[in-house]
């Protein structure tokens, strides 16, 4: 039956299960460290001890807080063998449905070959699981030496960052062989370029010619893409394209004539 959770019922009725369901519905059915405090930063203290810093996390809708740093003991390895340990945040539901969370080191199996991560509990409490592990770090051990811890969690950014990523940012880049500018608009990591401009100089069948104009910082393409801007006129006599590098440098290809109006468009992904 339907129940009003956020309302006065003249009795205790709001449950942790309902709060977890709300969190999971808003934040997603996954596990996240929140972008506050030390974000559970790990520090290797010695050959068998690490410290986990302060932070907040949400695992399957359950909010867990680490108010003070906590030391954890990592079992020493054996000479000639390797193994991976996992540091996890473990949710547990015990007798009388009492729930708890704690940091646990799950020991891996030593091997002379390539080590694998130990098994963890994966049945979500949202699905009735009574023990659930959120992996935080992999601790590789080679003999008695602790390697560099590997983070295994995602940091959930706040809504303010999402809002900023959706706010348009405008810029411009001067069109080569013209005194006009191409308008650039970035939303998140996507940049669009558009202009309807007049050329002030001729360029005829240029091929891979570097130009002096550069794409401003914040609008430059990522390392695995190019900023491509295509230009044409209505009659088809003019056709060219510009492409930009992650450093902002641009190269021109094609043909253009003085006094002709051209439309320019483009789209790419920034770094």
C-alpha positions in Angstrom: 0.0 0.0 0.0 1.1 3.6 -0.5 2.7 5.4 2.4 3.7 9.0 2.7 7.3 8.9 3.9 8.2 12.6 4.2 5.1 13.5 6.2 3.9 13.5 9.8 2.2 10.2 10.6 2.0 10.6 14.4 4.3 7.6 14.7 7.8 6.5 13.8 7.5 5.3 10.2 10.3 6.5 8.0 12.8 3.6 7.5 16.5 3.4 6.5 15.3 1.2 3.6 13.1 4.0 2.3 16.0 6.5 2.6 18.3 4.1 0.7 15.7 3.6 -2.0 15.4 7.4 -2.4 19.2 7.8 -2.6 19.6 5.0 -5.1 16.8 6.4 -7.2 18.4 9.9 -7.4 22.1 8.9 -7.4 21.9 5.7 -9.4 22.2 2.0 -8.7 25.9 2.1 -8.2 28.6 2.9 -5.6 30.2 6.3 -5.3 32.6 8.2 -3.1 31.3 11.8 -2.7 33.4 14.8 -3.6 33.9 16.0 0.0 36.6 15.8 2.8 39.6 13.6 1.8 37.5 11.4 -0.5 38.8 8.3 1.4 42.4 9.0 0.4 44.8 6.1 1.1 48.2 6.5 2.6 50.7 3.6 2.9 52.2 3.9 6.4 54.4 0.8 6.5 54.9 -2.7 5.0 51.7 -3.9 6.6 49.6 -0.8 7.4 47.6 1.8 5.4 45.4 4.7 6.5 42.1 5.6 4.9 41.2 9.2 5.2 37.9 10.9 5.8 35.1 10.9 3.4 31.5 10.0 2.5 30.3 7.3 0.2 27.0 5.9 -1.0 26.8 2.2 -1.7 23.5 0.8 -3.1 21.7 3.8 -1.6 23.3 3.4 1.8 25.2 6.5 3.0 28.4 5.7 4.9 30.5 8.4 6.7 34.2 8.2 7.6 34.5 11.0 10.1 38.1 10.3 11.2 41.1 8.5 9.4 41.3 4.8 10.1 44.3 2.4 10.0 44.0 -1.0 8.4 46.4 -3.9 8.6 47.5 -5.6 5.4 48.9 -9.1 5.9 52.5 -9.4 4.9 53.3 -11.3 1.7 55.7 -14.1 1.2 59.0 -14.0 -0.6 58.7 -15.1 -4.3 54.9 -14.8 -4.3 52.4 -12.1 -5.3 48.8 -11.4 -4.3 46.2 -8.7 -4.5 44.3 -7.6 -1.4 41.1 -5.5 -1.6 40.1 -2.8 0.8 36.3 -2.7 0.8 33.5 -1.0 2.6 31.3 -3.9 3.9 27.6 -3.5 4.5 26.0 -6.1 6.8 22.6 -6.8 8.1 22.6 -9.0 11.2 20.1 -10.3 13.7 17.0 -8.2 14.3 17.8 -6.5 11.0 20.6 -4.4 12.6 22.7 -2.9 9.9 26.3 -1.8 10.0 29.2 -0.8 7.7 33.0 -1.1 8.2 36.2 -1.1 6.3 37.6 -4.5 5.7 40.8 -5.9 4.0 39.9 -8.9 1.8 43.0 -11.0 1.4 43.9 -12.4 -2.0 45.4 -15.8 -2.9 49.3 -15.8 -3.1 50.7 -17.1 -6.5 53.9 -17.2 -8.4 52.1 -16.2 -11.5 49.7 -13.2 -12.2 47.6 -12.5 -9.1 43.8 -11.9 -9.3 41.5 -10.0 -7.0 39.8 -11.9 -4.3 36.0 -12.5 -4.5 33.7 -10.0 -2.8 30.0 -10.0 -1.8 28.0 -8.6 -4.7 24.3 -9.1 -3.8 22.8 -5.7 -3.3 20.9 -5.0 -0.1 18.3 -3.5 -2.5 17.8 -7.0 -3.7 17.8 -8.6 -0.3 21.5 -9.1 0.2 22.7 -9.2 3.8 26.4 -8.7 3.1 27.7 -6.4 0.4 31.2 -5.1 -0.4 32.1 -1.9 -2.2 35.7 -2.2 -3.4 37.7 0.9 -2.6 41.4 0.0 -3.4 43.4 -2.9 -4.8 46.6 -3.4 -2.8 49.2 -5.3 -4.9 51.9 -7.1 -2.9 55.1 -8.5 -4.4 56.8 -10.6 -1.8 56.7 -8.4 1.4 56.6 -5.2 -0.6 53.3 -3.2 -0.9 52.9 -1.7 -4.3 51.0 1.5 -5.3 47.3 1.2 -4.2 44.9 1.3 -7.2 41.6 3.2 -6.6 38.5 1.2 -7.7 35.7 3.7 -7.0 34.1 6.6 -8.9 33.8 10.0 -7.4 30.3 11.4 -7.8 30.5 15.1 -8.8 28.0 17.5 -7.2 25.0 18.9 -9.0 26.8 22.3 -9.3 29.4 20.7 -11.6 26.6 19.2 -13.7 25.0 22.7 -14.0 28.4 24.2 -15.0 28.9 21.5 -17.6 25.6 22.4 -19.2 26.2 26.2 -19.2 27.2 27.4 -22.7 30.6 29.1 -23.0 31.3 31.3 -26.0 34.6 32.2 -27.8 35.9 33.0 -31.2 38.7 32.3 -33.6 39.7 34.6 -36.5 39.1 33.2 -40.0 42.3 33.1 -42.0 42.2 35.4 -45.1 39.5 37.4 -43.5 39.0 40.1 -40.9 36.0 38.3 -39.4 35.6 35.8 -36.7 34.2 32.3 -36.3 31.9 31.9 -33.3 32.7 29.0 -30.9 30.2 27.7 -28.4 31.1 25.0 -25.8 28.6 23.0 -23.8 30.3 20.4 -21.6 33.0 19.0 -23.9 31.2 19.6 -27.2 32.2 22.6 -29.2 30.3 23.9 -32.2 31.7 26.5 -34.7 29.5 28.7 -37.0 29.9 31.8 -39.1 28.7 33.6 -42.2 31.6 35.8 -43.2 33.4 37.6 -46.1 36.8 36.6 -47.3 39.2 39.5 -47.7 42.0 37.7 -49.5 42.3 34.9 -52.1 43.7 31.4 -51.5 43.7 28.9 -54.3 44.0 25.2 -53.9 46.1 25.4 -50.7 46.9 22.1 -49.2 47.8 21.5 -45.6 48.9 25.1 -45.1 49.6 26.2 -41.6 48.0 29.5 -40.7 48.8 32.0 -37.9 45.3 32.0 -36.3 44.9 29.6 -33.3 41.9 28.1 -31.5 41.8 29.6 -28.0 42.3 27.5 -24.9 39.2 25.9 -23.6 37.9 25.2 -27.1 40.8 23.1 -28.4 40.1 19.4 -29.4 41.1 16.4 -27.3 44.3 14.5 -28.2 42.4 11.8 -30.1 40.3 14.1 -32.3 40.6 17.1 -34.6 38.7 20.4 -34.7 37.3 20.4 -38.3 35.5 23.4 -39.7 34.0 23.3 -43.2 33.4 26.4 -45.4 31.4 26.7 -48.6 29.6 29.3 -50.6 26.2 29.1 -52.3 27.6 28.8 -55.8 30.0 26.0 -54.9 33.0 27.9 -56.2 34.5 28.1 -52.7 35.2 24.9 -50.7 37.7 24.6 -47.9 38.2 23.2 -44.5 40.2 24.1 -41.4 41.4 21.6 -38.9 42.9 22.3 -35.5 45.2 20.4 -33.2 45.1 20.0 -29.4 47.7 22.8 -29.3 45.3 25.1 -31.1 47.3 25.3 -34.3 45.2 25.3 -37.5 45.8 24.0 -41.1 43.9 25.2 -44.2 42.9 23.2 -47.2 40.9 24.4 -50.3 40.1 27.5 -52.2 38.6 30.9 -51.4 38.1 34.2 -53.2 38.1 37.9 -52.0 34.7 39.3 -51.4 32.8 36.0 -51.4 30.4 35.2 -48.5 31.0 31.7 -47.0 29.2 29.7 -44.4 31.4 27.9 -41.9 30.3 25.1 -39.5 32.1 22.5 -37.4 31.8 20.3 -34.2 34.4 18.5 -32.1 35.2 17.2 -28.6 37.5 19.1 -26.2 40.0 17.7 -23.8 
